[in-house]
Amino acid sequence: MRARRRDLAAGLALAAGLLLAGCGSSPGASASETTSATPASQSVAPSETTTPSESPSEASGPTATTDPGPTSQTPTVEPVPLSASGVGDIAWDSPNATAAIENLLGTPTSIEPFPEMCGVSGVDQLSYGGAMINVQDDALFSWTITQAEPVPSTVSLPHDIGIGTPWSEVTALPGAKPAVFLDNYQVFQVEVDEGTGASLFYWTDENAPTSQVILVAGRYLLGCG
């Protein structure tokens, strides 16, 4: 079964990725003053006394303080939600999806074509670590979350269910259909009808409450098994 799942990872063509770079004082040469001896018979004129000048603080008065104003803060960036309706505000089949996705999530780690021999053509996969956004002829097609890499913090998942979530949370979702065994992938799958015209798909190794989610997909599952 583990070998079969490795084949699945290769068949899904999900590339790991994601996106996610002193001065010293000058030695001034002061000339030393020479002092001539004064004969005792000559009187010495009394030295003039010098009135100390005012200190800078007395001359200028109190030092003015500057109000730094309110402290600026970096705005919080909310994660882009992946849903049964699309990616953020990008709906399924929206054109120019590649540029729109990059505007939301940044430059992907890689963009790889999905193998046409697997039954679908014109699909490119934009990799953001464990998140894969799929576009067909530059229109939004689907998205997939895998175990290939950690899911980036720039996205959020429906119902907060991701890789490693207990299977019991999937089967308890409204609209969850009974689990089915996919013999060609050797996994169990639950489809969740979100009432949007598209579904969410979840995979696990064993159909047991304590089993864990190993894949999440929105709208379509891209496989080659």
Biotite code that builds the C-alpha atoms (Angstrom):
import biotite.structure as struc

atoms = struc.array([
    struc.Atom([0.000, 0.000, 0.000], chain_id="A", res_id=1, res_name="MET", atom_name="CA", element="C"),
    struc.Atom([2.862, 2.391, 0.814], chain_id="A", res_id=2, res_name="ARG", atom_name="CA", element="C"),
    struc.Atom([4.431, 1.721, -2.571], chain_id="A", res_id=3, res_name="ALA", atom_name="CA", element="C"),
    struc.Atom([1.060, 2.434, -4.149], chain_id="A", res_id=4, res_name="ARG", atom_name="CA", element="C"),
    struc.Atom([0.849, 5.789, -2.351], chain_id="A", res_id=5, res_name="ARG", atom_name="CA", element="C"),
    struc.Atom([4.309, 6.675, -3.622], chain_id="A", res_id=6, res_name="ARG", atom_name="CA", element="C"),
    struc.Atom([3.058, 5.945, -7.119], chain_id="A", res_id=7, res_name="ASP", atom_name="CA", element="C"),
    struc.Atom([0.076, 8.190, -6.344], chain_id="A", res_id=8, res_name="LEU", atom_name="CA", element="C"),
    struc.Atom([2.351, 11.038, -5.356], chain_id="A", res_id=9, res_name="ALA", atom_name="CA", element="C"),
    struc.Atom([4.207, 10.721, -8.633], chain_id="A", res_id=10, res_name="ALA", atom_name="CA", element="C"),
    struc.Atom([0.964, 10.360, -10.611], chain_id="A", res_id=11, res_name="GLY", atom_name="CA", element="C"),
    struc.Atom([-0.514, 13.472, -9.088], chain_id="A", res_id=12, res_name="LEU", atom_name="CA", element="C"),
    struc.Atom([2.564, 15.324, -10.292], chain_id="A", res_id=13, res_name="ALA", atom_name="CA", element="C"),
    struc.Atom([2.511, 17.537, -7.235], chain_id="A", res_id=14, res_name="LEU", atom_name="CA", element="C"),
    struc.Atom([5.859, 19.220, -7.018], chain_id="A", res_id=15, res_name="ALA", atom_name="CA", element="C"),
    struc.Atom([7.149, 20.095, -3.585], chain_id="A", res_id=16, res_name="ALA", atom_name="CA", element="C"),
    struc.Atom([7.998, 23.651, -3.213], chain_id="A", res_id=17, res_name="GLY", atom_name="CA", element="C"),
    struc.Atom([7.208, 26.941, -1.675], chain_id="A", res_id=18, res_name="LEU", atom_name="CA", element="C"),
    struc.Atom([6.864, 30.451, -1.396], chain_id="A", res_id=19, res_name="LEU", atom_name="CA", element="C"),
    struc.Atom([8.128, 31.557, -0.122], chain_id="A", res_id=20, res_name="LEU", atom_name="CA", element="C"),
    struc.Atom([16.409, 37.820, 1.067], chain_id="A", res_id=21, res_name="ALA", atom_name="CA", element="C"),
    struc.Atom([34.668, 53.615, 14.315], chain_id="A", res_id=22, res_name="GLY", atom_name="CA", element="C"),
    struc.Atom([36.387, 56.791, 14.009], chain_id="A", res_id=23, res_name="CYS", atom_name="CA", element="C"),
    struc.Atom([39.261, 57.797, 16.255], chain_id="A", res_id=24, res_name="GLY", atom_name="CA", element="C"),
    struc.Atom([39.945, 61.432, 17.027], chain_id="A", res_id=25, res_name="SER", atom_name="CA", element="C"),
    struc.Atom([42.474, 63.111, 14.764], chain_id="A", res_id=26, res_name="SER", atom_name="CA", element="C"),
    struc.Atom([45.813, 63.541, 16.531], chain_id="A", res_id=27, res_name="PRO", atom_name="CA", element="C"),
    struc.Atom([45.932, 67.332, 16.434], chain_id="A", res_id=28, res_name="GLY", atom_name="CA", element="C"),
    struc.Atom([49.522, 68.583, 16.887], chain_id="A", res_id=29, res_name="ALA", atom_name="CA", element="C"),
    struc.Atom([49.135, 71.442, 19.416], chain_id="A", res_id=30, res_name="SER", atom_name="CA", element="C"),
    struc.Atom([52.363, 73.419, 19.724], chain_id="A", res_id=31, res_name="ALA", atom_name="CA", element="C"),
    struc.Atom([53.643, 73.512, 23.279], chain_id="A", res_id=32, res_name="SER", atom_name="CA", element="C"),
    struc.Atom([53.948, 76.994, 24.745], chain_id="A", res_id=33, res_name="GLU", atom_name="CA", element="C"),
    struc.Atom([57.349, 78.130, 26.029], chain_id="A", res_id=34, res_name="THR", atom_name="CA", element="C"),
    struc.Atom([57.453, 80.228, 29.198], chain_id="A", res_id=35, res_name="THR", atom_name="CA", element="C"),
    struc.Atom([60.096, 82.948, 29.639], chain_id="A", res_id=36, res_name="SER", atom_name="CA", element="C"),
    struc.Atom([61.424, 83.569, 33.097], chain_id="A", res_id=37, res_name="ALA", atom_name="CA", element="C"),
    struc.Atom([60.494, 87.009, 34.378], chain_id="A", res_id=38, res_name="THR", atom_name="CA", element="C"),
    struc.Atom([63.228, 89.009, 36.154], chain_id="A", res_id=39, res_name="PRO", atom_name="CA", element="C"),
    struc.Atom([62.472, 89.659, 39.798], chain_id="A", res_id=40, res_name="ALA", atom_name="CA", element="C"),
    struc.Atom([62.845, 93.350, 39.324], chain_id="A", res_id=41, res_name="SER", atom_name="CA", element="C"),
    struc.Atom([60.061, 93.564, 36.826], chain_id="A", res_id=42, res_name="GLN", atom_name="CA", element="C"),
    struc.Atom([56.561, 93.748, 38.085], chain_id="A", res_id=43, res_name="SER", atom_name="CA", element="C"),
    struc.Atom([54.017, 91.479, 36.699], chain_id="A", res_id=44, res_name="VAL", atom_name="CA", element="C"),
    struc.Atom([50.841, 93.078, 35.456], chain_id="A", res_id=45, res_name="ALA", atom_name="CA", element="C"),
    struc.Atom([47.815, 91.662, 37.152], chain_id="A", res_id=46, res_name="PRO", atom_name="CA", element="C"),
    struc.Atom([46.109, 89.169, 34.947], chain_id="A", res_id=47, res_name="SER", atom_name="CA", element="C"),
    struc.Atom([42.725, 90.059, 33.623], chain_id="A", res_id=48, res_name="GLU", atom_name="CA", element="C"),
    struc.Atom([39.917, 88.017, 34.920], chain_id="A", res_id=49, res_name="THR", atom_name="CA", element="C"),
    struc.Atom([37.581, 86.531, 32.398], chain_id="A", res_id=50, res_name="THR", atom_name="CA", element="C"),
    struc.Atom([33.901, 86.311, 33.109], chain_id="A", res_id=51, res_name="THR", atom_name="CA", element="C"),
    struc.Atom([32.709, 82.765, 32.434], chain_id="A", res_id=52, res_name="PRO", atom_name="CA", element="C"),
    struc.Atom([30.414, 82.652, 29.490], chain_id="A", res_id=53, res_name="SER", atom_name="CA", element="C"),
    struc.Atom([26.945, 81.324, 29.889], chain_id="A", res_id=54, res_name="GLU", atom_name="CA", element="C"),
    struc.Atom([26.554, 77.619, 29.543], chain_id="A", res_id=55, res_name="SER", atom_name="CA", element="C"),
    struc.Atom([24.730, 76.445, 26.404], chain_id="A", res_id=56, res_name="PRO", atom_name="CA", element="C"),
    struc.Atom([21.836, 75.225, 28.489], chain_id="A", res_id=57, res_name="SER", atom_name="CA", element="C"),
    struc.Atom([21.395, 78.631, 30.125], chain_id="A", res_id=58, res_name="GLU", atom_name="CA", element="C"),
    struc.Atom([21.681, 80.454, 26.846], chain_id="A", res_id=59, res_name="ALA", atom_name="CA", element="C"),
    struc.Atom([19.284, 78.355, 24.883], chain_id="A", res_id=60, res_name="SER", atom_name="CA", element="C"),
    struc.Atom([16.741, 77.708, 27.587], chain_id="A", res_id=61, res_name="GLY", atom_name="CA", element="C"),
    struc.Atom([14.853, 74.437, 28.126], chain_id="A", res_id=62, res_name="PRO", atom_name="CA", element="C"),
    struc.Atom([15.369, 71.748, 25.492], chain_id="A", res_id=63, res_name="THR", atom_name="CA", element="C"),
    struc.Atom([12.297, 71.243, 23.350], chain_id="A", res_id=64, res_name="ALA", atom_name="CA", element="C"),
    struc.Atom([10.962, 67.686, 23.092], chain_id="A", res_id=65, res_name="THR", atom_name="CA", element="C"),
    struc.Atom([9.538, 66.263, 19.881], chain_id="A", res_id=66, res_name="THR", atom_name="CA", element="C"),
    struc.Atom([6.351, 64.226, 19.909], chain_id="A", res_id=67, res_name="ASP", atom_name="CA", element="C"),
    struc.Atom([7.080, 61.070, 17.860], chain_id="A", res_id=68, res_name="PRO", atom_name="CA", element="C"),
    struc.Atom([3.392, 60.687, 17.106], chain_id="A", res_id=69, res_name="GLY", atom_name="CA", element="C"),
    struc.Atom([1.513, 57.389, 16.978], chain_id="A", res_id=70, res_name="PRO", atom_name="CA", element="C"),
    struc.Atom([3.592, 54.240, 16.460], chain_id="A", res_id=71, res_name="THR", atom_name="CA", element="C"),
    struc.Atom([3.042, 52.688, 13.026], chain_id="A", res_id=72, res_name="SER", atom_name="CA", element="C"),
    struc.Atom([2.147, 48.990, 12.870], chain_id="A", res_id=73, res_name="GLN", atom_name="CA", element="C"),
    struc.Atom([2.478, 46.488, 10.025], chain_id="A", res_id=74, res_name="THR", atom_name="CA", element="C"),
    struc.Atom([-1.005, 45.630, 8.764], chain_id="A", res_id=75, res_name="PRO", atom_name="CA", element="C"),
    struc.Atom([-2.108, 42.045, 9.318], chain_id="A", res_id=76, res_name="THR", atom_name="CA", element="C"),
    struc.Atom([-2.505, 40.055, 6.101], chain_id="A", res_id=77, res_name="VAL", atom_name="CA", element="C"),
    struc.Atom([-5.373, 37.586, 6.239], chain_id="A", res_id=78, res_name="GLU", atom_name="CA", element="C"),
    struc.Atom([-4.837, 34.122, 4.694], chain_id="A", res_id=79, res_name="PRO", atom_name="CA", element="C"),
    struc.Atom([-6.472, 33.496, 1.327], chain_id="A", res_id=80, res_name="VAL", atom_name="CA", element="C"),
    struc.Atom([-9.350, 31.014, 1.819], chain_id="A", res_id=81, res_name="PRO", atom_name="CA", element="C"),
    struc.Atom([-9.467, 27.919, -0.356], chain_id="A", res_id=82, res_name="LEU", atom_name="CA", element="C"),
    struc.Atom([-13.092, 26.806, -0.690], chain_id="A", res_id=83, res_name="SER", atom_name="CA", element="C"),
    struc.Atom([-15.600, 24.887, -2.780], chain_id="A", res_id=84, res_name="ALA", atom_name="CA", element="C"),
    struc.Atom([-16.184, 28.178, -4.630], chain_id="A", res_id=85, res_name="SER", atom_name="CA", element="C"),
    struc.Atom([-12.594, 28.856, -5.685], chain_id="A", res_id=86, res_name="GLY", atom_name="CA", element="C"),
    struc.Atom([-9.465, 30.570, -4.368], chain_id="A", res_id=87, res_name="VAL", atom_name="CA", element="C"),
    struc.Atom([-10.150, 33.729, -2.392], chain_id="A", res_id=88, res_name="GLY", atom_name="CA", element="C"),
    struc.Atom([-12.325, 35.926, -4.574], chain_id="A", res_id=89, res_name="ASP", atom_name="CA", element="C"),
    struc.Atom([-11.297, 34.035, -7.740], chain_id="A", res_id=90, res_name="ILE", atom_name="CA", element="C"),
    struc.Atom([-14.230, 31.846, -8.801], chain_id="A", res_id=91, res_name="ALA", atom_name="CA", element="C"),
    struc.Atom([-13.991, 28.633, -10.779], chain_id="A", res_id=92, res_name="TRP", atom_name="CA", element="C"),
    struc.Atom([-13.371, 29.153, -14.508], chain_id="A", res_id=93, res_name="ASP", atom_name="CA", element="C"),
    struc.Atom([-12.304, 32.777, -13.995], chain_id="A", res_id=94, res_name="SER", atom_name="CA", element="C"),
    struc.Atom([-9.982, 33.812, -16.870], chain_id="A", res_id=95, res_name="PRO", atom_name="CA", element="C"),
    struc.Atom([-6.448, 35.139, -16.408], chain_id="A", res_id=96, res_name="ASN", atom_name="CA", element="C"),
    struc.Atom([-6.288, 33.049, -13.269], chain_id="A", res_id=97, res_name="ALA", atom_name="CA", element="C"),
    struc.Atom([-2.499, 32.685, -13.155], chain_id="A", res_id=98, res_name="THR", atom_name="CA", element="C"),
    struc.Atom([-1.912, 36.419, -12.748], chain_id="A", res_id=99, res_name="ALA", atom_name="CA", element="C"),
    struc.Atom([-4.788, 36.713, -10.264], chain_id="A", res_id=100, res_name="ALA", atom_name="CA", element="C"),
    struc.Atom([-3.412, 33.856, -8.144], chain_id="A", res_id=101, res_name="ILE", atom_name="CA", element="C"),
    struc.Atom([0.083, 35.337, -8.129], chain_id="A", res_id=102, res_name="GLU", atom_name="CA", element="C"),
    struc.Atom([-1.413, 38.653, -7.041], chain_id="A", res_id=103, res_name="ASN", atom_name="CA", element="C"),
    struc.Atom([-2.950, 36.887, -4.018], chain_id="A", res_id=104, res_name="LEU", atom_name="CA", element="C"),
    struc.Atom([-0.242, 34.365, -3.122], chain_id="A", res_id=105, res_name="LEU", atom_name="CA", element="C"),
    struc.Atom([2.924, 35.664, -4.743], chain_id="A", res_id=106, res_name="GLY", atom_name="CA", element="C"),
    struc.Atom([5.176, 33.903, -7.214], chain_id="A", res_id=107, res_name="THR", atom_name="CA", element="C"),
    struc.Atom([4.763, 30.109, -7.063], chain_id="A", res_id=108, res_name="PRO", atom_name="CA", element="C"),
    struc.Atom([7.713, 27.859, -6.357], chain_id="A", res_id=109, res_name="THR", atom_name="CA", element="C"),
    struc.Atom([7.097, 26.152, -9.684], chain_id="A", res_id=110, res_name="SER", atom_name="CA", element="C"),
    struc.Atom([4.587, 25.877, -12.501], chain_id="A", res_id=111, res_name="ILE", atom_name="CA", element="C"),
    struc.Atom([4.400, 22.395, -14.019], chain_id="A", res_id=112, res_name="GLU", atom_name="CA", element="C"),
    struc.Atom([2.066, 20.991, -16.704], chain_id="A", res_id=113, res_name="PRO", atom_name="CA", element="C"),
    struc.Atom([-0.210, 18.165, -15.610], chain_id="A", res_id=114, res_name="PHE", atom_name="CA", element="C"),
    struc.Atom([0.463, 15.068, -17.761], chain_id="A", res_id=115, res_name="PRO", atom_name="CA", element="C"),
    struc.Atom([-2.043, 14.953, -20.613], chain_id="A", res_id=116, res_name="GLU", atom_name="CA", element="C"),
    struc.Atom([-1.767, 11.155, -20.669], chain_id="A", res_id=117, res_name="MET", atom_name="CA", element="C"),
    struc.Atom([-3.756, 11.213, -17.395], chain_id="A", res_id=118, res_name="CYS", atom_name="CA", element="C"),
    struc.Atom([-6.887, 12.309, -19.232], chain_id="A", res_id=119, res_name="GLY", atom_name="CA", element="C"),
    struc.Atom([-6.990, 16.099, -18.947], chain_id="A", res_id=120, res_name="VAL", atom_name="CA", element="C"),
    struc.Atom([-5.167, 18.614, -21.130], chain_id="A", res_id=121, res_name="SER", atom_name="CA", element="C"),
    struc.Atom([-4.083, 22.221, -20.814], chain_id="A", res_id=122, res_name="GLY", atom_name="CA", element="C"),
    struc.Atom([-3.693, 22.128, -17.012], chain_id="A", res_id=123, res_name="VAL", atom_name="CA", element="C"),
    struc.Atom([-0.808, 23.884, -15.261], chain_id="A", res_id=124, res_name="ASP", atom_name="CA", element="C"),
    struc.Atom([-0.130, 23.365, -11.557], chain_id="A", res_id=125, res_name="GLN", atom_name="CA", element="C"),
    struc.Atom([1.090, 26.324, -9.508], chain_id="A", res_id=126, res_name="LEU", atom_name="CA", element="C"),
    struc.Atom([2.980, 25.029, -6.492], chain_id="A", res_id=127, res_name="SER", atom_name="CA", element="C"),
    struc.Atom([2.954, 26.789, -3.111], chain_id="A", res_id=128, res_name="TYR", atom_name="CA", element="C"),
    struc.Atom([4.508, 24.152, -0.878], chain_id="A", res_id=129, res_name="GLY", atom_name="CA", element="C"),
    struc.Atom([1.773, 21.697, 0.067], chain_id="A", res_id=130, res_name="GLY", atom_name="CA", element="C"),
    struc.Atom([-0.836, 23.787, -1.773], chain_id="A", res_id=131, res_name="ALA", atom_name="CA", element="C"),
    struc.Atom([-1.320, 23.258, -5.498], chain_id="A", res_id=132, res_name="MET", atom_name="CA", element="C"),
    struc.Atom([-3.522, 25.636, -7.526], chain_id="A", res_id=133, res_name="ILE", atom_name="CA", element="C"),
    struc.Atom([-4.581, 24.200, -10.893], chain_id="A", res_id=134, res_name="ASN", atom_name="CA", element="C"),
    struc.Atom([-5.487, 26.283, -13.927], chain_id="A", res_id=135, res_name="VAL", atom_name="CA", element="C"),
    struc.Atom([-6.745, 25.004, -17.274], chain_id="A", res_id=136, res_name="GLN", atom_name="CA", element="C"),
    struc.Atom([-6.113, 27.229, -20.269], chain_id="A", res_id=137, res_name="ASP", atom_name="CA", element="C"),
    struc.Atom([-5.411, 29.974, -17.690], chain_id="A", res_id=138, res_name="ASP", atom_name="CA", element="C"),
    struc.Atom([-8.849, 29.598, -16.067], chain_id="A", res_id=139, res_name="ALA", atom_name="CA", element="C"),
    struc.Atom([-9.170, 28.491, -12.413], chain_id="A", res_id=140, res_name="LEU", atom_name="CA", element="C"),
    struc.Atom([-9.731, 24.727, -12.437], chain_id="A", res_id=141, res_name="PHE", atom_name="CA", element="C"),
    struc.Atom([-9.219, 23.288, -8.931], chain_id="A", res_id=142, res_name="SER", atom_name="CA", element="C"),
    struc.Atom([-6.897, 23.195, -5.931], chain_id="A", res_id=143, res_name="TRP", atom_name="CA", element="C"),
    struc.Atom([-5.221, 20.372, -4.014], chain_id="A", res_id=144, res_name="THR", atom_name="CA", element="C"),
    struc.Atom([-3.568, 20.102, -0.582], chain_id="A", res_id=145, res_name="ILE", atom_name="CA", element="C"),
    struc.Atom([-1.031, 17.296, -0.196], chain_id="A", res_id=146, res_name="THR", atom_name="CA", element="C"),
    struc.Atom([1.581, 15.964, 2.197], chain_id="A", res_id=147, res_name="GLN", atom_name="CA", element="C"),
    struc.Atom([4.405, 16.975, -0.151], chain_id="A", res_id=148, res_name="ALA", atom_name="CA", element="C"),
    struc.Atom([5.263, 20.100, 1.864], chain_id="A", res_id=149, res_name="GLU", atom_name="CA", element="C"),
    struc.Atom([3.773, 22.079, 4.773], chain_id="A", res_id=150, res_name="PRO", atom_name="CA", element="C"),
    struc.Atom([0.724, 24.127, 3.845], chain_id="A", res_id=151, res_name="VAL", atom_name="CA", element="C"),
    struc.Atom([1.751, 27.803, 3.615], chain_id="A", res_id=152, res_name="PRO", atom_name="CA", element="C"),
    struc.Atom([0.339, 30.247, 6.152], chain_id="A", res_id=153, res_name="SER", atom_name="CA", element="C"),
    struc.Atom([-0.876, 32.397, 3.257], chain_id="A", res_id=154, res_name="THR", atom_name="CA", element="C"),
    struc.Atom([-3.889, 30.100, 2.723], chain_id="A", res_id=155, res_name="VAL", atom_name="CA", element="C"),
    struc.Atom([-6.673, 28.765, 4.936], chain_id="A", res_id=156, res_name="SER", atom_name="CA", element="C"),
    struc.Atom([-8.679, 25.564, 4.434], chain_id="A", res_id=157, res_name="LEU", atom_name="CA", element="C"),
    struc.Atom([-12.419, 24.914, 4.626], chain_id="A", res_id=158, res_name="PRO", atom_name="CA", element="C"),
    struc.Atom([-13.617, 24.039, 8.150], chain_id="A", res_id=159, res_name="HIS", atom_name="CA", element="C"),
    struc.Atom([-9.939, 24.215, 9.281], chain_id="A", res_id=160, res_name="ASP", atom_name="CA", element="C"),
    struc.Atom([-9.548, 20.615, 8.134], chain_id="A", res_id=161, res_name="ILE", atom_name="CA", element="C"),
    struc.Atom([-6.132, 19.879, 6.675], chain_id="A", res_id=162, res_name="GLY", atom_name="CA", element="C"),
    struc.Atom([-3.408, 17.273, 6.570], chain_id="A", res_id=163, res_name="ILE", atom_name="CA", element="C"),
    struc.Atom([-3.397, 15.283, 9.816], chain_id="A", res_id=164, res_name="GLY", atom_name="CA", element="C"),
    struc.Atom([-6.943, 16.203, 10.919], chain_id="A", res_id=165, res_name="THR", atom_name="CA", element="C"),
    struc.Atom([-8.838, 13.254, 12.444], chain_id="A", res_id=166, res_name="PRO", atom_name="CA", element="C"),
    struc.Atom([-11.115, 11.512, 9.952], chain_id="A", res_id=167, res_name="TRP", atom_name="CA", element="C"),
    struc.Atom([-14.034, 11.848, 12.377], chain_id="A", res_id=168, res_name="SER", atom_name="CA", element="C"),
    struc.Atom([-14.130, 15.599, 11.690], chain_id="A", res_id=169, res_name="GLU", atom_name="CA", element="C"),
    struc.Atom([-14.551, 14.946, 7.965], chain_id="A", res_id=170, res_name="VAL", atom_name="CA", element="C"),
    struc.Atom([-17.357, 12.402, 8.294], chain_id="A", res_id=171, res_name="THR", atom_name="CA", element="C"),
    struc.Atom([-19.227, 14.764, 10.644], chain_id="A", res_id=172, res_name="ALA", atom_name="CA", element="C"),
    struc.Atom([-19.335, 17.631, 8.130], chain_id="A", res_id=173, res_name="LEU", atom_name="CA", element="C"),
    struc.Atom([-22.748, 18.671, 6.765], chain_id="A", res_id=174, res_name="PRO", atom_name="CA", element="C"),
    struc.Atom([-23.101, 17.279, 3.255], chain_id="A", res_id=175, res_name="GLY", atom_name="CA", element="C"),
    struc.Atom([-20.526, 14.517, 3.801], chain_id="A", res_id=176, res_name="ALA", atom_name="CA", element="C"),
    struc.Atom([-21.269, 11.412, 1.737], chain_id="A", res_id=177, res_name="LYS", atom_name="CA", element="C"),
    struc.Atom([-20.395, 7.874, 2.862], chain_id="A", res_id=178, res_name="PRO", atom_name="CA", element="C"),
    struc.Atom([-16.741, 6.952, 2.515], chain_id="A", res_id=179, res_name="ALA", atom_name="CA", element="C"),
    struc.Atom([-15.796, 4.966, -0.563], chain_id="A", res_id=180, res_name="VAL", atom_name="CA", element="C"),
    struc.Atom([-12.642, 2.932, -1.183], chain_id="A", res_id=181, res_name="PHE", atom_name="CA", element="C"),
    struc.Atom([-10.624, 3.905, -4.244], chain_id="A", res_id=182, res_name="LEU", atom_name="CA", element="C"),
    struc.Atom([-8.926, 0.691, -5.218], chain_id="A", res_id=183, res_name="ASP", atom_name="CA", element="C"),
    struc.Atom([-6.590, 2.284, -7.760], chain_id="A", res_id=184, res_name="ASN", atom_name="CA", element="C"),
    struc.Atom([-5.169, 4.630, -5.097], chain_id="A", res_id=185, res_name="TYR", atom_name="CA", element="C"),
    struc.Atom([-5.684, 2.378, -2.064], chain_id="A", res_id=186, res_name="GLN", atom_name="CA", element="C"),
    struc.Atom([-7.317, 5.170, -0.068], chain_id="A", res_id=187, res_name="VAL", atom_name="CA", element="C"),
    struc.Atom([-10.739, 6.014, 1.347], chain_id="A", res_id=188, res_name="PHE", atom_name="CA", element="C"),
    struc.Atom([-12.497, 9.108, 0.049], chain_id="A", res_id=189, res_name="GLN", atom_name="CA", element="C"),
    struc.Atom([-15.306, 11.270, 1.402], chain_id="A", res_id=190, res_name="VAL", atom_name="CA", element="C"),
    struc.Atom([-16.967, 13.801, -0.866], chain_id="A", res_id=191, res_name="GLU", atom_name="CA", element="C"),
    struc.Atom([-18.567, 16.790, 0.856], chain_id="A", res_id=192, res_name="VAL", atom_name="CA", element="C"),
    struc.Atom([-21.305, 18.620, -1.035], chain_id="A", res_id=193, res_name="ASP", atom_name="CA", element="C"),
    struc.Atom([-21.002, 22.277, -0.035], chain_id="A", res_id=194, res_name="GLU", atom_name="CA", element="C"),
    struc.Atom([-24.141, 23.301, -1.934], chain_id="A", res_id=195, res_name="GLY", atom_name="CA", element="C"),
    struc.Atom([-22.156, 25.575, -4.266], chain_id="A", res_id=196, res_name="THR", atom_name="CA", element="C"),
    struc.Atom([-22.218, 23.331, -7.327], chain_id="A", res_id=197, res_name="GLY", atom_name="CA", element="C"),
    struc.Atom([-18.763, 22.012, -6.447], chain_id="A", res_id=198, res_name="ALA", atom_name="CA", element="C"),
    struc.Atom([-17.554, 19.579, -3.795], chain_id="A", res_id=199, res_name="SER", atom_name="CA", element="C"),
    struc.Atom([-14.642, 19.100, -1.434], chain_id="A", res_id=200, res_name="LEU", atom_name="CA", element="C"),
    struc.Atom([-12.774, 15.787, -1.389], chain_id="A", res_id=201, res_name="PHE", atom_name="CA", element="C"),
    struc.Atom([-10.868, 14.213, 1.482], chain_id="A", res_id=202, res_name="TYR", atom_name="CA", element="C"),
    struc.Atom([-8.619, 11.124, 1.525], chain_id="A", res_id=203, res_name="TRP", atom_name="CA", element="C"),
    struc.Atom([-7.375, 8.916, 4.314], chain_id="A", res_id=204, res_name="THR", atom_name="CA", element="C"),
    struc.Atom([-5.563, 5.586, 4.643], chain_id="A", res_id=205, res_name="ASP", atom_name="CA", element="C"),
    struc.Atom([-8.143, 3.876, 6.853], chain_id="A", res_id=206, res_name="GLU", atom_name="CA", element="C"),
    struc.Atom([-11.852, 4.516, 7.274], chain_id="A", res_id=207, res_name="ASN", atom_name="CA", element="C"),
    struc.Atom([-11.601, 4.910, 11.046], chain_id="A", res_id=208, res_name="ALA", atom_name="CA", element="C"),
    struc.Atom([-12.401, 7.907, 13.306], chain_id="A", res_id=209, res_name="PRO", atom_name="CA", element="C"),
    struc.Atom([-8.780, 8.213, 14.451], chain_id="A", res_id=210, res_name="THR", atom_name="CA", element="C"),
    struc.Atom([-7.328, 7.958, 10.962], chain_id="A", res_id=211, res_name="SER", atom_name="CA", element="C"),
    struc.Atom([-5.872, 11.177, 9.551], chain_id="A", res_id=212, res_name="GLN", atom_name="CA", element="C"),
    struc.Atom([-6.516, 13.232, 6.436], chain_id="A", res_id=213, res_name="VAL", atom_name="CA", element="C"),
    struc.Atom([-3.780, 12.822, 3.811], chain_id="A", res_id=214, res_name="ILE", atom_name="CA", element="C"),
    struc.Atom([-5.249, 14.909, 0.947], chain_id="A", res_id=215, res_name="LEU", atom_name="CA", element="C"),
    struc.Atom([-7.819, 17.679, 0.457], chain_id="A", res_id=216, res_name="VAL", atom_name="CA", element="C"),
    struc.Atom([-9.085, 18.898, -2.918], chain_id="A", res_id=217, res_name="ALA", atom_name="CA", element="C"),
    struc.Atom([-11.538, 21.486, -4.168], chain_id="A", res_id=218, res_name="GLY", atom_name="CA", element="C"),
    struc.Atom([-13.876, 20.867, -7.131], chain_id="A", res_id=219, res_name="ARG", atom_name="CA", element="C"),
    struc.Atom([-11.824, 18.248, -9.000], chain_id="A", res_id=220, res_name="TYR", atom_name="CA", element="C"),
    struc.Atom([-9.313, 15.569, -8.104], chain_id="A", res_id=221, res_name="LEU", atom_name="CA", element="C"),
    struc.Atom([-6.370, 15.340, -10.475], chain_id="A", res_id=222, res_name="LEU", atom_name="CA", element="C"),
    struc.Atom([-5.021, 11.830, -10.452], chain_id="A", res_id=223, res_name="GLY", atom_name="CA", element="C"),
    struc.Atom([-3.249, 9.417, -12.726], chain_id="A", res_id=224, res_name="CYS", atom_name="CA", element="C"),
    struc.Atom([-3.662, 5.983, -11.223], chain_id="A", res_id=225, res_name="GLY", atom_name="CA", element="C"),
])
